[in-house]
Amino acid sequence: MRGLRSLLVALALAVGVTGCSEESCPGFICSNCAASGDCNIECPAGQVQYCGHFGYFDDPDLRCAWCGNP
């Protein structure tokens, strides 16, 4: 499972490098991935929260958060 998560993160980073835009964020746009930040979401059982810049935005302060498989 750890390998799959690493693969998903690597894929997100690779896609981000190729020029993704805000429309490419698979979840919602927020600004703070910290535990008390505005990116907190409740994920269904069996899924985990992903949150980060991942190259989706020109603005370095924006983040993308979504639920996905581990």
N, C-alpha and C positions, 0 to 999 in steps of 0.2 A: 504494500500500500504506500509506503514511503516513496518508493520509486515513481509511482504514478503521480503523487503530489508534486514531486520535483519536476517531472516531465511537464505537468500542467503549468507550473510557474515558469519554467524555461520557455514553453510555448507562448505564454502571455508576454514574456519579455521580448521574445523574438518578433512577435506580431507588433508589439509596441515600437520597436526600433524601425519597422517599415512604415511608420507614419499613420498610426491609428488616430482616430478623432474621438471626441466626446460621444458620438453616436455608437462607437464600438464598445463602450463600457457595457459588459453583460449584466450589470446590476444597476446600482444607483450612484450618483455622484455626491461626494461629501468632502470633508476637509481634514478629518482627524480620526485616524485608526486606533488611537489609544482606547483603553477600556472605558474611559468616561467620555469618549469623543462622539461626534455626530454620525459615525459610520456603523455603530452597533446595530446588528440585526439579529433576529431570532431565526435560526436555521432549523429546518425539519430534522427529525431523528435520522441519523446516518450521514448527514451532510455537515460540512465545516464552513466557516466564514473565511473568505479571501478578501483582503483589503490592501490596497497599495496604489502607487502611481502607475506602474506597469507600462509607462510610455503612452498612455491614452491621451494625455493632455499637453498642451503647450504651457499651461500654467503649472509651475512646480508645486503649488500649494493644494491642488485638487487631488482627490483619491477616488478610486472606484471600489465599491464593496458589493459582494454577491455571495450566495451560498452555492456550494458545489460538492461533488464527491471527494473524499480524501484521497 
